[in-house]
Amino acid sequence: MKLKSQILAIGMALSTGLANAEPAKPVNNAKTADNAVTLDTLIVKAQSENKPKQPFQSFLPPSKILRSRTATSDTAQMFDHTPGVSFSGGGGISSRIVLNGMADDRIRVQIDGMNLISACGNHMNPALSYVAPSSVLSAQVMAGITPVSMGGDSIAGTIKVQSADPMYAEDDKKYLVAAQMSSFYRSNGNAWGGNISTTLANKNASLTYTGSIVESGNYKAGGDFTTKNVANANDVVSSSAYKSQNQSLALALRNDQHEAVIKVGLQNIPYQGFPNVRMDLVGDDSWFANVSTKSKFDWGRLETRAYHEDVQHYMNFLPDKGGDMPMNTYSVNQGLSVKGIIDVTDKHQVTLGSEYQRYRLDDWWQPIGNSNSPTRPMMNGPSPFVNINNGQRDRLDFFAEVESKWNDKWLTQFGVRGGLVEMNAGDVMDYGRLTNEAKLVNNQDKQRTDAVVDVTALARYTPTDTQQYELGFARKTRAPSLYERFAWSRGDTRLPNTRPMSMLMNNWFGDGNGYVGNNNLNPEVAYTVSGTANWHDAEQENWDVKITPFYTYVDNYIDAGFCQKENGVTCNNTGNNLTSTVHMAGNGGVRLLQLGNYNAQLVGVNASGSKTVLQTNNYGSLSTRGVLSYVRGQNLTSNDNLYQQMPLNSILDLDYKWGGWTATIETQLVAPKKTVQAIRLEPKTAGYALLNLRTSYDWKYLRLDAGIENVLDKNYSLPLGGVYLGEKPGVGGTPVPGFGRSFNVGLTVTY
């Protein structure tokens, strides 16, 4: 870790500014993936100020990306102005996007084309946590109706994040030397950090190094939210501190027809507290290698990719929680993909491809003491507790997609994707003991093969240059994750009528409850119908309104039910009443739950709009923009609500721009969360309104960002933040609070 810090420090010392050069053009000038027909698509792009080629693709300018880097260290939070997007609580760099009411493994997340998976029983390392905000140069969020060529094995949608395209020297120059350096400070939590990027290139080769570091202490709420804190004051959100370092090196080679990129990187997170989980992250070391090619031929384009990701993840208690309970996870994620884009005619384009993903996972917990130790008998040796042994998840897909532009008014797309997901796992043990439950689990046939079939159909109608309409249907399939199927233990029979530690340690929901998986889960199949109406001025510069209603029905939706007997083994502390609540010292109660298949539906609407209020030559411009989202999810089998459904919410901005100066007044409005999932004891939260102020000034080689988040220091609870477990004992039913007031500043130098 010392060597990594030294490398990062050297890189920052060598960097003198931020390169503002345009990235290399794609090898082929034909349609790229960014032009794919999608419903409700957001494009975040810092390379260009150009207007999108299609109205349903919204671009964020460079100033927006840079401002996000100052305001947050959590890449997921960069999408806070996206209709339909909300956030499930976690660590400071590890919140998870909830897309139209569905989250986590239901969303396919690709980082530079790599399909990443969380390797943790508490999902402390979601896919977006592996990329720093400073590395994000473009991103897409596609909700529900996602073209089959953009990924499978998901039902909520797809998120694609790309780092900057390689830069090359211009034709009239022999070489290019570019660099970037920026830093920031946020008062709440005393968070600070910086990032660098340096590039050396000629016309045909490019070498780029990037590095970033961020560190923060515990953040403060807008006021006292608990009376139970001991390690910190009652307005401090304990176990919310974090530190992270990211580095990567990319080599790109090209000629007139081909381009190859080899990228390697590593991440070190020495610690990250989780205020809504019993455990904390005390070490996460990962590295990846990613090789991709793009080639142009007379018939179209060919794209290939191969990647390898290696993750070593460690959990224990940070000082705010105290104690010792070591837990380890090791995963290997490998993938291959090939995609051909064939220009059949000037009106029809066919995309054919295949993807393979090989995933391996081991999850084990080191013992504390031995069999003769009088303390913590449930965690005594002689050897580790095996949570998942040699978990295997292999996926092989094939897909075909046809996009047709019939005329200036009509465009259609139809795609089919099919494949197999094979899963298996080895034998388990309870801290070296082959208990009756472990024997029963080991005697099960764990091998499962699931067929996954996706179908999407889209139509776009553009009757005039001021309006456009889309209608889409999708059938999407997702096979269960390794934890959903193979988390096995219902508790320790040596400790009757006490909490089953093993269940409570498998919780990627942030609700404090205990969970056990289900080897007999069926894949989820979602049927989504969505439409979008977009009205705007002819130049798409003065005003814009977009409305997207959607409906999704999910067959075999994976949700929580009360833990039941399985092969003679029952949840240890529920006794004869399987619906009872476990009461702990100082805790309002949790429940022991088991995953199962149900039927569910989600209905909602997303809307966005913008309007230029004032445009002058001498006094700048004034504009307003806003987004609004609503979703309602229901478990039709149990007649309960679905978990973590964001209440009605909106964001309203007033933007002023004059030369290099910009200023924004932002208001975030969230309705009370009264619709909660009863079985998980999900807490209700009050509505709130937040006021944020931001400003920036752009010189030729220098940019200054400043802002005040939560200006009025509002004390509020996060609707999807989970329950507060930042100190022990936890406070049952207390939701995690949001950030109090923070003064932020960032500086970016360009060269």
Secondary structure, DSSP 4 states (H G I P E B T S, - for coil): -HHHHHHHHHHHHH--SB--PPPPPPS--S--GGGS--SSEEEEESS--PPPSSTTEEPPPHHHHHHHHHH-S-GGGGGTTSTTEEEE--STT--EEEETTEEGGGEEEEETTEE----STT--S-GGGGS-GGG--EEEEEES---GGG--S-SSEEEEEE-PPP----TT-S-EEEEEEEEEEETTTTEEEEEEEEEEE-SSEEEEEEEEEEEE---B-SS---S--SSS-TTB-SS--EEEEEEEEEEEEE-SSEEEEEEEEEEEEEEE--TTSSSEEEEEEEEEEEEEEEEEETTEEEEEEEEEEEEEEEEE--TTT-S---EEEEEEEEEEEEEEEEE-SSSEEEEEEEEEEEEEEEEEE--SS-TT-SS-GGG--SS-EEEEEEEEEEEEEEEEEEEEE-SSSEEEEEEEEEEEEEEE-----BTTB--HHHHHHHTS---EEEEEEEEEEEEEEEEETTEEEEEEEEEEEEPPPHHHHH------TTSTTS--HHHHT--SSSS--EEE--TTPPPEEEEEEEEEEEEE-TTSSSEEEEEEEEEEEEEEEEEEEE---BTTB--TT-TT-TT--EEETTEEEE-EEEEEEEEEEEEEEEEEEEEEEEE-SSS-EEEEEEEEEEEEEEETTTTEEPSSPPPSEEEEEEEEEETTEEEEEEEEEE--B----TTTTPPPB--EEEEEEEEEEE-SSEEEEEEEESTT----B-TTS-B--SSSSP-TTPBPB----EEEEEEEEE-
